[in-house]
Amino acid sequence: MAVFKITFMAETLGRTVPLTVILPTDKVYMPGMPVREAGKPYKTLYLLHGIIGDDTDWLYGTRIARWAAEKELCVVMPSGENMFYVDQPWVGNCFGEYIGRELVEFTRKTFPLSTKREDTYIGGLSMGGYGALRNGLKYSDTFGAIIGLSSAMLMDESLLVDNPNPRFPSERLEWRKSVFGQDLKAALESDKNPRVLIKKLLQEGKAIPDLFLACGTEDFLYEKNAAFVDFLKENKVPVKFVSAPGSHEWDFWDTHIKEALEWLPLEDAAAGRSSGNVI
């Protein structure tokens, strides 16, 4: 499995940013195995980390490299800092446009990736789950499927409530204003809210990306995820929701990102030989 560590100039962020890419171009096919067609572009999953994480989180926290190789899948893992993958033009951080447009354009120019919507997916955990939903819906012409694991569904009335004993930066009211804007009520009614985006796509008669959501029943975000699934069902939006024992931790995400890859329309698993195999 080839792993690329990249830095490049992102115009939407006004600075050089890090990027980790998994690409199974070094796969050695064993006798009798079907060999990938030369020059065939790769399907791609843009995979977002959670708060206080970085672009290497998924690589070290899960077996995503192994499963990507089996599925002939490119996985692009950007760094979202702690900005929830939304635009903050008042400080020059347009993370939403970076994820939904510039990153896709850059990686398609740089690697042999499919440009088809049905071959392009976005996913994430916690903060990244929210970012995947928001940007997957915002840029629904680009992404054919969305994966959200333990998604941080902050966009409800709780966004307006301060926490005097925060565990994470996102629980502080002033921090939320720095990310979502000083007028948090307006943010709830904007395209930063996945519910608003769903309603907009329905009203416009546009295709909604396929949705895979999972959350552990012991996760502190479980009720918010279940409520969002209820909203989707009320609006007759198809969704696969996996509710299983687990909390907000890597064992759950490791298990369910594999399940999500099985759900995506990917290549049949073929082990092959690569840097991830030992003889």
Sequence and secondary structure as in RCSB ss.txt:
>XXXX:A:sequence
MAVFKITFMAETLGRTVPLTVILPTDKVYMPGMPVREAGKPYKTLYLLHGIIGDDTDWLYGTRIARWAAEKELCV
VMPSGENMFYVDQPWVGNCFGEYIGRELVEFTRKTFPLSTKREDTYIGGLSMGGYGALRNGLKYSDTFGAIIGLS
SAMLMDESLLVDNPNPRFPSERLEWRKSVFGQDLKAALESDKNPRVLIKKLLQEGKAIPDLFLACGTEDFLYEKN
AAFVDFLKENKVPVKFVSAPGSHEWDFWDTHIKEALEWLPLEDAAAGRSSGNVI
>XXXX:A:secstr
 EEEEEEEEETTTTEEEEEEEEE TT B  TTS    TT  BEEEEEE  TT  TTHHHHHS HHHHHHHTTEEE
EEE  TTSTT EETTTTEEHHHIIIIIHHHHHHHHS B   GGGEEEEEETHHHHHHHHHHHHTTTT SEEEEES
     SGGGG   SS SSGGGSHHHHHHHH S HHHHHTSTTSHHHHHHHHHHHT    EEEEEEETTSTTHHHH
HHHHHHHHHTT   EEEEES  SSHHHHHHHHHHHHHHS        BSTT   
